[in-house]
């Protein structure tokens, strides 16, 4: 998202569109695939499980996002709109409003209404056992985590500016299309922390968190970020 802001400031709208699309594909295919692969290798003697309800909700939202983005595109390329230009814009705005409302409902569903559905499988048993040896001790406090997050966000924003400025030059020097850099390389670099955390949680047999990082990030981009920047 930070890279998209800098790219928009530089007038690189096509790069923003391609990088957002690449982020969705990267999270759904590369990150999730690597997480399942590494988790399966580490826990080869057991079946890893995850919460079905959370996965179904995210899958439904992703399907809704595909339909919401596809309908205006189909109307544009088929030239079947009743009022040229206006019908496509009206449908796009209507779809955007519906998707934003659906995303707000998803947040309410996850945080307030049915938050117990998002508890990782086995969490209740661990809580009832009161086995302190199995609990992971916190390495840093809450405020330390917030401070580090703020510092790293500022640092990433600074580096993102240099990264966006170097896209065109890198494309010419390496004889590489800008589309390839935007769809493949930028999402991998920009979402490196998410990639690493998803794989790490899968190796710790916490697939619910892995799915939340990978699929949840794709849901957020498709239902919220794309709508805002579009």
N, C-alpha and C positions, 0 to 999 in steps of 0.2 A: 504493500500500500504506500509506503514511503517512496519507493522508486516510482510509482505511478504519479505521485504528487509532483516530483521533480520533472518527470517526463511531460506532464501536462503544462507545467510552467514554461517548458522549452517548446511547446507546440507540437510535441511528438504524440499525437493522438493515436496513430496506428500502433505505435510501440506500446502504449497503455493497453489498448484492446488485446493485442497479442500476448502481452505479459500476463494479463489477468486470465486469459484462456489457458496459457501455459501453466499457470499456478494451479488451476483446477485439475488439469491433466496430470501434472506432476504429483499432486497430493493423492489423487485417486489411483494412479498406476505405479509410479516409481516409489513413492513413500510407503504406500500400503503394501505393495509387493515386497519391498525390501524388509519391511517390518515382519510380515508373515513368514518370509523365508528365514530370517535370522532367528525369529522366535521358534520356528519349527526345528531349527538345528539345535538350539540351546535346550529346548524341552522336547527332545525327540522321543522320550519314553512316556509322554502323556499327551492328552488332547487338550489344547488350549480352548477355552470357552469365553464368550462375551455376552453382553446383555442384548437380547434380540430386540426389545422394544425401542431402545435408542437407535439401533441400526435401521429399523423399519422407518422411524420418523425421519431420519436424515435422508434415507433413500427416497422417500416420498417428496421431500422438499427439493432434492436434486432433480427429480423428474418434473416437478412443477417449474423449476427454473429453466430446464431445457424447453419446455413448452412455451413459457413466457417469452423466451428469447427467440424461439423459432418462428412463432406466428407472425411478428412484424417482418422478419426476414423473408418468409415465404410470400407475404403480401407484396414486398418490395420487388422481389425477383420475378414473380409471375405477372406483375403489372395488372393485377385483377382488382385493384382498389377502385371504389366508386368515385372518389374525389382524389385525384392524383396529388400525393404529398400529404394532404390533410388527413386522409384515412389512416395512412401508415403511422403518422405522428400521434394521432388520437389513440390508436390501438397500442402503440408503444407506451404511452403515458398511462393508459389504463392498466396494462400488464405490470408496469412498474409499481403502481399504487397497490395492486393486489399482492404482489410479491413482498413489498415492504410490510403490509399488514400481516401477511402469513409469517414473515420472519419475526415480527413483534410477538405474534401469538406463540411461535415456537419458543422464544425466550421466556415468555410467561409460563408456558407449559413445562419448560425445563427447570426454571428457578423457583416457581411458586406452586403451580397447580399439581404437577405430578413429579416433583423432584425425587421422590423415593424410587421411581422407576430407573433413575440414572445412577443408582448406587451400584458399584461394581459387584459382580457375582462373588459370593463368598465373604463379603464384607461383614454381613450380619453374624456369620459363624465366628469370624475372628474377634468381633466385638464381644460376643457372648463368652468366648473362651478366656478372655482377659489374659492372654499370653503375651507378656511384655517382651519376651525374647524374639517374637516374630515381628514386632512392630519396629519400623525403621525410625530411628531418632532423627529429629530435625537438625540439619547441619548448620543452618542459619536462621535467624529470627525473621518475623514477618517484615519488619521495617528494613532490615538489611536486604531482604529480597526486593522490596519496592525501590530501595535506593539503587541497587545494582541494575534493576530494570530501567530506571530512569536514565542512569548514566549510559548504559548500552544503547538505549533508544536514541539518545543524542548522538552518540558515536556512529551508529548505523546511518542516521540521517545525514551526517556529514559525508560519510563514504558513499552514500547513494547519489549525492550530487556529482561527485567525481565519476561515478560509474555511468550515470546517464550521459554526461558530457563526452565520455570516451566511446560510446556505442558506434557512432558514425565512423570515427577514426579506426576503431578496431575492425569494423566491417570492411573498410577499404584496404587496410594493411594485411589482413588475413584472408582477403578474398572470400569473405563469408557473408551470406545474405543477412540483412538486418532482421528479416522475419525469423531466421533460425536463432539468432541471438535473443530475440524477444520472446520466442515461444519456448525455447529449450534452456538456454544458458541463464538468462535473467531469473526465471523462477527457481532454478536449482540454487543459484547464489543467494537470492533474496530469502528463500525459505530453508536455508541450511540448518538453522536452529530447530525448526519443526521436524525436518528430516531426522536429525540426530535424536531428538527427544522421542519421536515415535518408535524408532528402532530400539532405543534404550528401554522404553517401557515394555515393548514386546519381548525383549530378552529377560525382563523381570516378571513375565507372565501376567502383565496388566493390559490385556487387549482392549478393555473398555476405554482406558486412557489413550491407547494407540488409535483406536477408531475415532475418539473425540478429537484428537489432534489432526488426523488425516481427513476423515470425512467431514468433521465439523468445520475445518478450515475451508474446504471446498464449498460447503453449504453457505458459509458466511460470505465468501467471495461472490458466489453466483446469485445469492438472494439479497445481498446488501451492497457490497462494494461495487459490483458491476452496475447496479441500478443507480447508485449515487454518481459515479463517474460518467455513466452513459448520458 
